[in-house]
């Protein structure tokens, strides 16, 4: 409905200005067959001309700042007829091929989705002098600005709001993984890519690295090399092995730590023991000193239950072995209190003992089975069978989605 109203308003406005390019011009010659095929498959997003976007953005004069910069682009604020505020992402790259790949990645993923916790794509421009995507404008910018003191004192943020942001983000990722016709792996979940509207409703954005994946295919090979952002990317992202959607779960876990602490996970200005926040959280949790964490993170007693849940979900989400990380739909339920959360194991054991030993792997797998059994008791979903002793002996892993 929004896109229909917007399309009509744009067409009337620009027809009134007698521009040579209407809101739905013929495809320009620079559009390749791959782009043409994709646009035919989608629900016809609005096609803007470069002149229309220059008018809307006042010649790209309102840059949204560092938080608006995507993997290969910069974002500008614009206003369309009828008062529709938009964010115009201008795609940049070292070659036309990289720009086209970026365009295809974003439009083929976000162009197929409709969810309150995913940013809405209004349309695009694909001309020789301008390749751009037009998104809804989010008033509160990105989550990193809210958390890391970019917009004021982050201690004034209500814990309930932070918890809602965590749950909403998890819902958006769960939709990508489990509810779309084809699974979408984002590959770059981080605070900069979580946008907030005026009511602090989170929306996952920046799908420049995203990939579609058939549900029958449990793992994907990254032919382009490492993806994601260091500090958020899962360990397997930097290894020459296929990866699954569980890499997004890991990134979300790292994001949860930053929501919990309202700080970057790595901060060299803090005492050495607190430099890397995730490991410090594990140590406090392991010793039963969660009250110390609450004091440092300025969490009130009334919010202790939700904070403990967030910490445990984060610790499960960043487990070294992807098989131990929960599904995002289960993450949502655990954060909301709908599922009991088994006590997490140390997710950072591999940092002190080298590669996981076979007995450690077996113990971790048993813990994963415990988590699955707990979830199975409260849901009607079926799960893969836990590994048999023979599987454990030969280190055969369960293929999970």
PyMOL commands that set and color helices and strands:
alter all, ss='L'
color gray80, all
select helices_A, chain A and resi 2-16+33-41+50-56+66-68+81-83+96-110+143-147+154-156+159-179+191-193+235-238+246-261+272-274+277-286+290-296+301-317+322-324+328-336+350-353+358-378+389-393
alter helices_A, ss='H'
color red, helices_A
select strands_A, chain A and resi 46-47+73-80+84-91+121-127+130-136+183-185+194-196+202-204+211-213
alter strands_A, ss='S'
color yellow, strands_A
deselect
rebuild
show_as cartoon
